[in-house]
Amino acid sequence: MKTVTLPSGKTVPALGQGTWKMGEIPSLRSEEIESLQLGMDLGMTLIDTAEMYGDGESEELIGEAIGHRRDEAFYVSKVYPFNASRRGVIEACERSLQRLGTDRIDLYLLHWPGSTPLEETFAGFQELRAAGKILDYGVSNFDTRGMKRCHEAKGGDQIATNQILYNLVRRGPEWDLLPWQHQHGIPVMAYSPIEHSPNEQFGFLDDPTLEAVAHRYGATPAQIAIAWLLHQQNVIVIPKAGRPEHVRENRKAADIELNSQDFAELDEAFPPPSGPTPLDIR
């Protein structure tokens, strides 16, 4: 399994597990728990969640699924911007810790930019870190301008990652955000690596070029899309998988070695940005 090193020196798997919308449907709970446990078995030990996901139901699912294997896992959770005051961050983290059934969150993120001054949020993060409640902190859904604001704020020079929507059809971050983060040693965490459905506006898994590349490897288009992201520099990928067979499919993507021909064809089908592009958020 390829790994990515955070600024703190902590090494995490480049392929993790997302959990958006998991834990919300009781009839799917046992299968989702099985999927998270299988992902752990396969080395996908980074698990991403948020207090927003099902109003905490995703965190509760993770706590139930991982529980006794907590020390093997790397937990990422996120705080709502409206809970991002210094005191609000601390209280929100305590609630997440309780739902997760753990004494610490490995990486705690501000879910998206809000109205609270960043210095205040970062002060709350630092207080939590000093107490051992979180080990690292960062942000999510911040564009280049936002990252520059973070870097200028007190405590912003310790950001461990920026979690963003980034995939083959959402390549806007490559223009300026990814280069800026590479320059400052801040890895990217890519969510929705295959969107959610081929029927969506930006659905792309039925693209002929992607299908052709997948055919060469005996793989699925989704696996190629994930493999493409895993080949990018300092990118952590967190696809969601609520079924065991989907977990296995995602894990196999980490073993695919794309070549220069593949990249050239994919660049032609999914061109990189030719100028600044607003950051997509979902």
N, C-alpha and C positions, 0 to 999 in steps of 0.2 A: 504494500500500500504506500503510495506516495504521501509524503508529509509536508506540512508547511510550518515554519517557525514564526511564532509571534514575537513582537518586539521585546517581550519580557524574557524570551529564551525558551518558552514552553513550546513543545512540538506537538502538533495535532494532525490527525489524518486529513488528507486533502478531500476525501469523500466522507461526508457525514450523513445525517438523517434529519429531514425537516418534519414538522408535525402540525402544520397549519390545517385546521379542520378535523384533526384527530381528537378522539375523546368525546366527541359531541353526540354520537349516535350509539346508544347502549348495545344494540344488536351487533355492532361491529367491534366492540371493545376487546373481546378475546382474541380476535384476529389481529387487531392493531397491536396488542401486547405481544403476541407471538412474533409479529413483524419487527418490532423494536428489539426484542431479545435476539432474533436471528441476525439483525444488523450488527448487534454487538459481537455475536459469534464470528461474523465475517470481517471484523476489524473496523466497522463504521461506528466508532465509539463516541464521536462528536454528535450530540443531539441538540437540535435547536428548537426553542419554544418561545413563548411570550405570555405575559399576563393577559394580553388581549385574546389569545387563541381560546375560544370557547369560554371566555371569562374565567380562565384558570383551569378549565377541564383538561386541556392538553398537558399542563404541568402535573395535574393529579394522575393522569394516565402514565406519564413517564415515571413518576414516583412509584406507582404500583408495578410497572413493568421492570424497572431497573433495580429498585430497592437494594437488595443484598449485594448487587454488583456495582454499587455506587463508585467505588474507588477505581473501577475500570473505565468509567465514563467521563466525558468532558461535557458539562452542561453549559448551554448558552441560553440565556433568557433576556427578555426585553421589557423595559418599563414604558408605560404610556407617557407622552409628553406632558399631559395635564397632571401627572404625578411626579414631575421632574424637579420640584423644588428640593432643597437640601433635605428637609424633613420628610417630604413626600417620597423621595427616592428610597430613603431608609425604611419607611413604613411599607412601601410596595415590595421591597426586597424581602422583608420579613414574611409577608404573605406568600410570596413565591417560594421561599424556603420551606414554609409549612406545607404547601401543596406538593412540592417535590419530595418532601420527606428527607431533607438533607440539611447539613449545617453550613454549606457553602455553594455558591454558584461560580463556576470556573470563569465565565465571561459574561458580563452584564452590560447590555446595550441600551442606549436611548433610542426608542423605536423609530422616531422621525423627528425632524426639527419642530420645535414649539416656541412658545412665547417666553418661557423661563430663561433667564440669562444662563449661558453655558457654564460660566464660572460657578454658579450655584449648583447646577447638576453635578459638575465634576467634583465639587467639594463634598457632596453627598456620596458620590462614588468612592472618593478617597477615604472618607470616614468608614464606609463599609469595608473597604479593603484593609484598613488598619485594624479593624475588628475581626478580620478573617472571614467575613460573610461573603465577600467576593474576592476573586484572585486577580482578575483583570477587568478592564472596562473599555467600552468603545461606543460606536454610534451605528445607526442604520438609516438608509435612505437620504444620505447627505451628498449633495453634488459638490463640484470642485470649490465653488464659492463657500459653501458651508464647511467644507473641510479646512479651508484656509482660516475661517472664523474660529473653528475649533482649535487649530494650531496656535492661534494668537491668544486664546483664552488661557487663563491660569489652569493648569492641570491637563490642558488639551494636548500637550506634547507626549502624553502617556497613553494615547488611544491605541488599542490593540488591533482593531479592525473596523471596517465600514461595510456593513451588510447591505447589498444593493440587488436590484433586479438586473441581471446580466445573463445573456445567453446568445445563441447564434443570430437571432432576429432582433435582439436589443443590444446592439454593439456601440451605442452612443458613448458609454463611459470610456471607450478606448481613445477618444479624441484628446481629452485632457485629464479626466479623473484618475484613470488607471496610471498614466505616467506620473501624475502628482503623488499618488500613493506609493508607487515604486520608489520615487525619489526620496520619500520620507520613511521608507521601510515599513509601510502599513499594508498588510495583506487585505485582499478583497474577499468577502464571503458572498457567493452568488446564490440567490434564492430563485425559485421557479426556473430551473435550468432547461426545462422542456415545456414552459408555459403550463397549461393545465389540460388542454384538450385541442386536438387538431381542428375542432370546429370553431375555436375562438378566432377573433379578428387577426391575431398574430400567430395563429396555429401554423406550424411549419413541419410537422413530422411526416406529412405526406408529400413533401417536396421531392421531385424526381432525382435531383442531385444527391440529396441526403440519402434517399433510398438506394441509389447506386453505390455510394460509398459503403453503406451498411451491408449491402449484398457482398461486396468484396471481402468483408471480414466475417461473414456469416453472423452478423449482428442485427440488432433492430435500429431504426433511426434514432430512437431515444438514447440508446447506448452510445451512438456516435456523437450525438449532441452533448452528452455528459463527458465523453472522452475528449472532445474538443476543448471544453472548459478546463478539464484537468491538465491539459497541455499548456495552458496559459501560466504565466509566471505569477507565483504567490497568490493563487486563487483557491479558495476552499469552496466546495460545491455541496449544497444541502438539498438534494431532491427528497420529496415526500414519498413514502411508500407504505400504504396501509395493508398490503397483502404480501405474504411471504414470497410468492413468485416474483412480485415486483421488486422486492428487496434484492433477490438473487440477480435479477436483470440489471439493477443499478450497480451492484458490486462488480459484475463482470465488465462493466464499462471501464473500470480502473485498470484492467489488464490489456486494453486495446492500445496499440502503439500506432498512431497515425503517422503518415509520411508526408513529404513535401507535395506530392501530387494531390493527396487528400486535402491539404490545406489550401492549395491553389484552387481546387474545384469548389470548395466550400466558400472561399472568399468571393468567387465569381457569383455564386448563388446567393450568398448573404454578405454583401459588400460591407467593409468597415466604413465608419463615418467619414465624410469628406469635409466636415466642419463641426462646430459646436452643436450639440444636441441636448435638449432638456432631459434630465434624468427621469426615466420611467419609474413609476411607483405603483404598487398594487397592495 
